[in-house]
Amino acid sequence: MSQAFRLGEPGPLAILLALLCLTTACAAEAELAMRQPFGMGPWTFEVRSATERIEPRGGQQVKIVSIELKLLNYHERHEKPFDDFLNGHTHGSVMAFPHLKLVDRAGTQFDGWLVPSSGGSLRSEAWRAEFVLVPSNEPDPMSSTADMAGKYLDTRLSELRLAIDNPDQREGQPYRVSVKLQ
């Protein structure tokens, strides 16, 4: 017996895909608080703290946000170091951190870098991500860094969240974690 489907009605394939997304195969973005552990790939870690400061850089004042991460399973053996896991392998002591962004309420993104707090990338359980509040997605290419930095000097930690994309999503893990900095 054959069934006819009307245009605009879900067919069997659409229904099957919807059911699959209800399973862990399509884990959604997770919104977490600081000091709440989460898993990404083989790692389990948490955002321990966030601090802010204003510093002179290049003759202007800029706001810098420092975020402390703690690995909870750093003693276990993994395929690669934590920074390689999040960044891919790059050379140099300061690495761009493409899977981690600081985001304000308006959706403005700020790039940062990740460094081990002690023991080097193979042995550190504590990591620090540093963000200078100069937008990475500034729509006006003619804006100067001084103009952009000045807009964010009054930004408070409570207005920011840390967004981490999971580069190695495993069963039950979210594709992205968003952590409020409060």
Rosetta blueprint (number, residue, H / E / L):
1 M L
2 S L
3 Q L
4 A L
5 F L
6 R L
7 L L
8 G L
9 E L
10 P L
11 G L
12 P H
13 L H
14 A H
15 I H
16 L H
17 L H
18 A H
19 L H
20 L H
21 C H
22 L L
23 T L
24 T H
25 A H
26 C H
27 A L
28 A L
29 E L
30 A E
31 E E
32 L E
33 A L
34 M L
35 R L
36 Q L
37 P L
38 F E
39 G E
40 M E
41 G L
42 P L
43 W E
44 T E
45 F E
46 E E
47 V E
48 R E
49 S E
50 A E
51 T E
52 E E
53 R E
54 I E
55 E E
56 P E
57 R E
58 G L
59 G L
60 Q E
61 Q E
62 V E
63 K E
64 I E
65 V E
66 S E
67 I E
68 E E
69 L E
70 K E
71 L E
72 L L
73 N L
74 Y L
75 H L
76 E L
77 R L
78 H L
79 E L
80 K L
81 P L
82 F H
83 D H
84 D H
85 F H
86 L H
87 N H
88 G L
89 H L
90 T L
91 H L
92 G L
93 S L
94 V L
95 M E
96 A E
97 F L
98 P L
99 H L
100 L E
101 K E
102 L E
103 V E
104 D E
105 R L
106 A L
107 G L
108 T L
109 Q E
110 F E
111 D L
112 G E
113 W E
114 L E
115 V E
116 P E
117 S L
118 S L
119 G L
120 G H
121 S H
122 L H
123 R H
124 S L
125 E L
126 A E
127 W E
128 R E
129 A E
130 E E
131 F E
132 V E
133 L L
134 V L
135 P L
136 S L
137 N L
138 E L
139 P L
140 D L
141 P L
142 M L
143 S L
144 S L
145 T H
146 A H
147 D H
148 M H
149 A H
150 G H
151 K L
152 Y L
153 L L
154 D L
155 T L
156 R L
157 L H
158 S H
159 E H
160 L E
161 R E
162 L E
163 A E
164 I E
165 D E
166 N L
167 P L
168 D L
169 Q L
170 R L
171 E L
172 G L
173 Q L
174 P L
175 Y L
176 R E
177 V E
178 S E
179 V E
180 K E
181 L L
182 Q L
